Amino acid sequence: MRLITHNMLQCHAKGCDPSQSYPLELKEVQLESLDAEYSEDFIRRLIPKLDWNVLVHTAFALGVAELPKELPDVQDEAFLRKVHQVALETRVKEAQMVCNGCGHVYPIKDGVPNMLLQDNEV
Amino acid sequence: MKVGNGDLGPKPLKFTMPTYLIHFAQFHMEFRLPELDSLAILEAVELRYDPAAYSNDSPFMLVEIPNDDDARKLVKRSILVKHIVRLWAESPTLEDILETIKDARELHAPYLKSSFKFIVAAFGYTIELDEQISRIERFSFLPFEGPIDLKNPDVTFAYYEDYGKPSAQEGAVREANKPKRVFFGVLLASGNRGVVTTYDLKKRKYLGTTSMDAELSLVMANQALVRLGSFVLDPFVGTGSFLMTCAHFGAFTMGADIDGRQIRGKDRRNIQSNAVQYGLTGRVLDNVVCDLAHHPWRIQPVWDAIVCDPPYGVRAGAKKIGNNPKIKPPPTVLKSNGEPRYPQTVPYEMNDVIVDLIDFAATFLVPGGRLVYWLPTVTDEYVPEDVPIHPKFKLVANSEQNFGKWARRLITMEKLRGDEELVGVDLERGAEPATAVPAHSKFRTKYFECVRGVENL
């Protein structure tokens, strides 16, 4: 699971407090990096869709990169490539993704997050 | 360039632009015009034609396009177009064509010194080689001084005869030299049919029982207006056919499926290994195990296209998470190795799948984004009103692939921009809900009742 996907996933268990269901906290993380194609157009259109705060904090917590706390007004190529590297080329291979609201644990195994709930949680 | 500018569908002929002949492949006929319309939007080409003059029974259609470059752009991604030809003449007979072009010096002028070749083809009749040569010889009066070059000519002239679709009475016997109409012009470009071979399922290393054939998967990517930098989701990803064909055209793709076994595959064959096989690892991004009915995506319009083949439960069981009273609940939610158990599931009725999918797309597509999905149905019961409509979408295309008693329909919907709810081509039905009981509801039961024995799924 790349960090772009982490940025897009939230807890969806029944009764989970919506104010606490995002972002999911990554624990026992094993990271890998992998190549993705750089597309300026894709990254420029992606940035406004990202929860920037969450990306900054996640990248920092995982020791991947230090991103500016505020989105810069001028987004030059060096910045876009950095976002590309963090969001698309950083992959969580193994981890436990934990909801801070209800404590549900979503495991990530071999890079694939399992977001299934139990039948009593839907 | 704008995506899906709302100016959809054929525009009437103006007779102010040059005329081109499109030679379609004689496959998936109902998909040909929708694909062409999508490509016109994708490539921002002004395309005009008379829909009444088009027939599924003929591979030929005349269109108006501003210039040769636009004509080439229009077909370069097309799966269902074989060739595009700048028309010199269309007529009932070869003699008329020769008469029309013999003194047309302005047509001849660019090619007086060019190397050239001729191609001759017919629909509904086989022109033998000696007949082909005698047809070509009829054009020998043209003042071309360049050499004939069969391998790499400067210009290729195309001559087509259309005998119409053979009727049952006629059988294969047609009267030679009596075509319904003939065409002559300069071959400008071929479509993109070669790419079908690249994605041929026979050569794909990881497959499932529901993998979609290459040709239609590629047509779907065109219908979805997928381009370099598009962001695409398949929420019923299976073994990932659409992730590949959409990524082929430049999209960054993601998949989701309630069945993680298909995503992970086995023996190191999986969606990711297919991406490696096709050289698409840079654009085929993540897959997530989740249930569309209880999905985990953060709410926002994020995808440019949603492309999928919803599970209709014949081979891949349609199911969603839910308490199933028939199954005794396990004592714990964790397996002995600490991993969560697979939750209990309940059947996911076809109509509910489709309604949930469209609601999902209404939330998660960007304005102007497209939902392209297959709707299975029972051929005899289907009525157009079965196709669900939604106030945030306009229906763009509905093309049938018929298997006899059942069929699947490729539905293309486009999310409206801004607040303009329900304006566009499908207004006749207004905001009324789809037919109370559409033909695709309880599709699985009907399939096994009335279609059982059909092998070709």
Interface residues (C-beta under 8 A of the other chain):
Chain A: M1 R2 I4 T5 N7 M8 L9 Q10 C11 H12 Y22 L34 D35 A36 E37 S39 D41 F42 R45 L46 K49 D51 L88 V105 Y106 P107 K109 D110 G111 V112 P113 N114 M115 L116 L117 Q118 D119 N120 V122
Chain B: L228 G229 S230 F231 G250 F252 M254 I258 G260 I263 R264 T281 G282 R283 L285 D286 N287 V288 V289 C290 D291 A293 H294 H295 P296 W297 R298 Q300 V302 I321 G322 N323 N324 P329 V333 E339 P340 R341 Y342 P343 Q344 T345
